[in-house]
Amino acid sequence: MGRSESTLLRTQISYRFGIPLIYLNGELDQHSAGELRKVIQQELAIESAGLLLECSELTYIDSGGLSVLFETVRALKDQGHMTVVGAQAGVHKLMELTGLVDRPGVNVYADLASAATALGSPKEIGHLPAQPASEPGPPLGINQGQRGMWSCR
């Protein structure tokens, strides 16, 4: 049963703490990564002190999606931080395994309320301590998929 590319990932953009907040819903994989890349590039074209990614509805990520996140961290290097909020256990685990959460410029919070407390004001974005998104969950289904790509559900 095939899925159309447009149903894999849905995004919605708002602004919090003076920076873009992108809500991710669905699956971020090699097929939908380009869509997110365009959205992020458009938002970063406007000078921004950072980027918030709300991931509580992101159900799946693979190496294609992770590559967009690593690219975003590099793009924000001189601008600010990428903050990941609400990542589900499986998505968070893959971000940990790849070292994304340990990269300078990446902050991880359990929810928007925790991020708001830490952010305080846009001027403080460059001084955020990284915090774990959640307690370890049940065993995760991490496997090597097609063409050697790692994925997590």
C-alpha positions, 0 to 999 in steps of 0.5 A, a space after each residue: 500500500 503506497 503513501 503519497 509524499 504529501 501525507 507523510 509530514 504536515 507542518 504549521 508555523 507560528 512564532 513564540 519567544 520571537 522565533 519561528 515555531 514549526 509544528 511537525 506532524 507525521 513522518 519525517 523521512 527521505 521523502 518528506 525531508 525536502 518539504 521540511 528543508 524548504 520550510 526551515 530555509 524560508 524561516 531562517 531567511 528572515 534573521 532569527 535568533 533560533 528555531 523551535 521544532 515542536 515534535 510531539 506529533 512526529 511519529 517517525 524519523 529516519 536518516 533523511 529527516 535527521 540530515 535536515 536537522 543536522 543541516 539546520 544546526 549548521 545553518 544556525 551556527 552563527 544565528 542561534 539555537 535549534 530547540 526540539 520540543 516534545 519529541 516522542 521516545 523513539 524519535 528522541 532516542 534516534 536523536 540521541 544515538 546520532 549525537 544530535 542532542 549533544 551538538 552545540 546549538 541544540 536544546 531539547 525540552 519535554 514540552 513548550 512550557 519547559 522551553 518557555 521557562 528556559 527561554 525566558 526571553 529571546 536574548 537568552 536563547 544563546 545560553 540555554 542548557 540542554 535538558 533531556 526531553 523525557 524519561 526513557 520509554 519502553 524498548 524502541 523499534 530501531 532497525 536498519 531499513 532500506 539501503 542502510 538507512 536507520 529509522 525509528 518508529 
